[in-house]
Amino acid sequence: MQQVVEYGFALDLPEDYQAASVLAYHGRDPAGPAEWQQGSRLRKGLLLAGCPLCLQLDFSGPALQVKASGAASHDWDALLPSVRQAVLRMAGLNGQRAAWMQLGRQQPDAARLLAGKPALWLPLTAEPFEALCWAIIGQQINLSFATALRRSLIQLSGVPIAGSTLLAHPGPEQVAALSAEQLTAQRFSRSKASYLLGAARAVLDGSLPLADLSRQGAEAAERQLLALHGVGPWTARYVMLRGLGLGDCAPIGDSGLATALQRFYALAARPDARQTEQLMQVFSPCRSLATLHLWASLTEHA
């Protein structure tokens, strides 16, 4: 049995921090093999530098309490800075909210979208490859089926974590090692299996430098994502929003976003992709958080 160690630290949270939407995002699959969420607590299994870890996040107090655990044999001195960055990503503490609140004070449509409600925080996946997997899995299917497929992927290729019942979400090496037949046996379409395996191999061989895309800017990131077979504008933009943490992108082609814009502007019909792109321009340079608020408005007005 592997020896397990645990490291803890705390991150101060802003006074107006709202954890509910962050917890809802990460806990959207109650049966997820890489996540567990209950109340203000979240556990997450992830791979960092090839090391399977379990993060425990407690949002109940004025500071976010974090515990990271895994095999004692990991190089923890090297890992802990990456753990901190993963937590900041997951908690949405990426600096985007201040710019969004400023836009809400200056731009009438942004002010109306906020309309006295607290500005949201934009949680990201723990690392970018998880967002790429989710975006490909979620293409042209409903949320419940996408969640079931993601669960199957993690059960097939997730990595056991010492001292935890969770699995670490697989990285590109684990996904690339799967066969198309293994995925189609789990209800993946053959095309979706091909896209997912191709994306994993592209990250693994360096032809898609996923970890570096956020530093290259939105245009370069989108261009390289669109070069992947099976990746269109919605998939690329979702990865940019939830995986790369870019502040000014909207997932064009998203049906929920189009519906929210139709309601927000009282349009006779849902905007198409071109119209959605035009309508979202008013929220630049904060289109990512504007997207989050528009999605949230669907529940508010349900």
Secondary structure as GFF3:
##gff-version 3
##sequence-region A 1 302
A	DSSP	beta_strand	4	12	.	.	.	ID=ss1
A	DSSP	alpha_helix	20	26	.	.	.	ID=ss2
A	DSSP	beta_strand	35	38	.	.	.	ID=ss3
A	DSSP	beta_strand	41	48	.	.	.	ID=ss4
A	DSSP	beta_strand	51	58	.	.	.	ID=ss5
A	DSSP	beta_strand	63	71	.	.	.	ID=ss6
A	DSSP	alpha_helix	76	91	.	.	.	ID=ss7
A	DSSP	alpha_helix	96	106	.	.	.	ID=ss8
A	DSSP	alpha_helix	108	114	.	.	.	ID=ss9
A	DSSP	alpha_helix	128	137	.	.	.	ID=ss10
A	DSSP	alpha_helix	143	157	.	.	.	ID=ss11
A	DSSP	beta_strand	159	160	.	.	.	ID=ss12
A	DSSP	beta_strand	167	168	.	.	.	ID=ss13
A	DSSP	alpha_helix	172	176	.	.	.	ID=ss14
A	DSSP	alpha_helix	180	184	.	.	.	ID=ss15
A	DSSP	alpha_helix	190	205	.	.	.	ID=ss16
A	DSSP	three_ten_helix	210	212	.	.	.	ID=ss17
A	DSSP	alpha_helix	213	216	.	.	.	ID=ss18
A	DSSP	alpha_helix	218	226	.	.	.	ID=ss19
A	DSSP	alpha_helix	233	238	.	.	.	ID=ss20
A	DSSP	pi_helix	239	243	.	.	.	ID=ss21
A	DSSP	alpha_helix	255	264	.	.	.	ID=ss22
A	DSSP	alpha_helix	273	280	.	.	.	ID=ss23
A	DSSP	three_ten_helix	281	283	.	.	.	ID=ss24
A	DSSP	alpha_helix	287	300	.	.	.	ID=ss25
###
